[in-house]
Amino acid sequence: MSDLLMLVSPIEPACPVSGETQYNREKLLQGQGVDTLLSETGVQQAEAAGQYLKDIVFTKVFVSNLQRAVQTAEIILRNNTHCSGMEMVLEPLLRERGFGVAEGRHKEYLKNMANAAGQSCRDYTPPGGETLDQVKLRFKKFLKALFKQMLDEHLSSGPAASSGASASGDVAQGTAAVASDIPPRCSADDGLQGVLVHTLVVSHGAYIRVAIWHLVEDLNCALPAGAKMQQVFSPCPNTGISRFILTLSESESGPVLSAARCVFTNRKDHLENLTDGQ
């Protein structure tokens, strides 16, 4: 079997993004309509994530086409020993959740609107914004395209073609492995033993939370032994990392997910030495 690694940048609480921006610092919602670059702290976070992941050989890199995600991915790749200069695929399906009229406003504005509607902030959709189901649909479309591309490129020829493909994923903002598969140390290559195909996916906080919900709740992604649901679904810090192992099989209708497991979510070891980071 060949393997696919999926990495997505973690985000901070509320509406996390790739690395920190000034809007994050001021607790303002960005969504899709506010397209800014990283703050100085955000650049430091992306550099730290790049150093942490420098020895992982990425096969493909998929990135939200918003500037903050693109800049984060560029910095991660620049620090990579094997993939510096690798071409990125800019993917609109990975864009942050749209927050409509709340974009550019303080997160308390969204909270107040949700309270007035009698809903939780996470579930509330402001006028002009995307529902959680709409975000999930975008992620499902991305997965379908990703699986087809991975199967075509890595399974159509070679010994793995007859047995399927296994995919492991990091989410910088990321999910489930059997305890014995995970080394006791918090290493950048945790869960990658035997994984042959590694895909870096850089997206945004609110989007990633929906993606993890879909993987765990809808696709029955297995969680690490002792994992607490509160931690798995908690908001991810900027450039936090999550990793999933996804196993693909070939069918008459195309590639299908036959198994999924989470190695870890919301890892932020690489941020510990930053003086002004999360």
Order of alpha helices (4+ residues) and beta strands (2+ residues): beta-alpha-alpha-beta-alpha-beta-alpha-alpha-beta-beta-alpha-alpha-beta-beta
